[in-house]
Amino acid sequence: MGRQTRFSKLLRSSAVLFSALVAFGVQAASAATLDGAKQAGQLGESVDGYVNLVDKNAPADVVALMKDVNDKRRAKYEGIAKKRGAPLEDVAALAGAKLVERAPAGQYVLDSSGNWLKK
């Protein structure tokens, strides 16, 4: 194998590796986590049992995360409500009160008046 051919293969392999790293980096940077979004002040816990947008200009991945988390919570609350014969809203509100209480310092919580408070 000639020197030029080995160099070309090495260059192509490096380009493929670089592209994969860039793609992974972009994906990792845009894939929000609940804790990360809360720490960044984009999402906060609410007394209604769901997470809400603190930052109305939050990126689309944070909005999608919020919807996903809330859908999962709703399903869980519905199961508990059905099992206990209680209204869904009551189960969600009980969970919300606990989640707001347990929120760490520095994160936002939405009170019953609709005001964001930083703990």
C-alpha positions as CSV (number, residue, x, y, z in Angstrom):
1,M,0.0,0.0,0.0
2,G,1.4,3.3,-1.0
3,R,2.0,6.2,1.3
4,Q,-0.7,8.3,-0.4
5,T,-3.3,5.5,0.0
6,R,-2.6,5.0,3.7
7,F,-2.8,8.8,4.3
8,S,-6.1,8.9,2.4
9,K,-7.6,6.1,4.5
10,L,-6.3,7.7,7.7
11,L,-7.8,11.0,6.7
12,R,-11.2,9.4,5.9
13,S,-11.2,7.5,9.2
14,S,-10.4,10.7,11.1
15,A,-13.2,12.6,9.2
16,V,-15.7,9.8,10.1
17,L,-14.6,9.8,13.7
18,F,-14.8,13.6,13.9
19,S,-18.3,13.6,12.3
20,A,-19.5,11.1,14.8
21,L,-18.1,13.1,17.8
22,V,-19.6,16.3,16.5
23,A,-23.0,14.6,16.0
24,F,-22.8,13.0,19.5
25,G,-21.8,16.3,21.0
26,V,-24.7,18.2,19.4
27,Q,-27.2,15.5,20.4
28,A,-25.9,15.4,24.0
29,A,-26.0,19.2,24.3
30,S,-29.6,19.4,23.1
31,A,-31.0,16.5,25.0
32,A,-32.4,18.1,28.1
33,T,-32.7,16.3,31.4
34,L,-35.3,17.2,34.0
35,D,-32.7,18.0,36.7
36,G,-30.6,20.0,34.2
37,A,-33.6,22.0,33.1
38,K,-34.6,22.7,36.7
39,Q,-31.1,23.8,37.6
40,A,-31.0,26.0,34.6
41,G,-34.2,27.7,35.7
42,Q,-36.1,26.5,32.6
43,L,-38.5,24.2,34.4
44,G,-40.0,24.2,37.8
45,E,-42.3,22.2,40.0
46,S,-45.9,23.3,40.5
47,V,-48.4,22.6,43.2
48,D,-50.6,21.0,40.6
49,G,-48.2,18.0,40.4
50,Y,-46.7,18.9,37.0
51,V,-43.6,20.6,35.8
52,N,-44.1,23.9,34.0
53,L,-42.0,26.3,32.0
54,V,-40.3,29.0,34.1
55,D,-38.5,30.3,31.0
56,K,-41.1,30.9,28.2
57,N,-38.2,31.0,25.7
58,A,-36.9,27.6,26.7
59,P,-35.6,25.5,23.8
60,A,-37.8,23.0,22.1
61,D,-36.1,20.0,23.7
62,V,-37.0,21.4,27.1
63,V,-40.6,21.9,26.1
64,A,-40.7,18.3,24.8
65,L,-39.2,17.1,28.0
66,M,-41.8,18.9,30.0
67,K,-44.6,17.3,28.0
68,D,-43.1,13.8,28.3
69,V,-42.6,14.2,32.1
70,N,-46.1,15.5,32.5
71,D,-47.6,12.7,30.4
72,K,-45.8,10.1,32.5
73,R,-46.9,11.8,35.8
74,R,-50.5,12.0,34.6
75,A,-50.5,8.3,33.8
76,K,-49.1,7.5,37.2
77,Y,-51.6,9.8,39.0
78,E,-54.4,8.2,37.1
79,G,-53.4,4.8,38.2
80,I,-53.2,5.9,41.8
81,A,-56.5,7.7,41.6
82,K,-58.2,4.7,40.1
83,K,-56.7,2.4,42.8
84,R,-57.8,4.6,45.6
85,G,-61.1,5.8,44.2
86,A,-59.9,9.5,44.4
87,P,-60.1,12.3,41.9
88,L,-57.1,12.7,39.6
89,E,-56.7,16.3,40.6
90,D,-56.5,15.4,44.3
91,V,-53.8,12.8,43.7
92,A,-51.8,15.3,41.5
93,A,-52.1,18.1,44.0
94,L,-50.9,15.8,46.8
95,A,-47.9,14.8,44.7
96,G,-47.4,18.5,43.7
97,A,-47.2,19.6,47.3
98,K,-44.6,17.0,48.1
99,L,-42.6,17.8,44.9
100,V,-42.6,21.5,45.7
101,E,-41.6,20.9,49.3
102,R,-38.7,18.6,48.3
103,A,-37.4,20.9,45.6
104,P,-33.8,21.9,46.4
105,A,-32.6,25.4,47.1
106,G,-32.0,27.4,43.9
107,Q,-34.9,25.8,41.9
108,Y,-38.1,27.4,41.0
109,V,-41.5,26.3,42.3
110,L,-44.9,27.6,41.2
111,D,-47.2,28.5,44.1
112,S,-51.0,28.3,44.2
113,S,-51.2,32.0,43.3
114,G,-49.3,31.3,40.0
115,N,-46.1,33.0,41.1
116,W,-42.7,31.5,40.5
117,L,-40.6,31.4,43.7
118,K,-36.9,30.5,43.8
119,K,-36.2,28.3,46.8
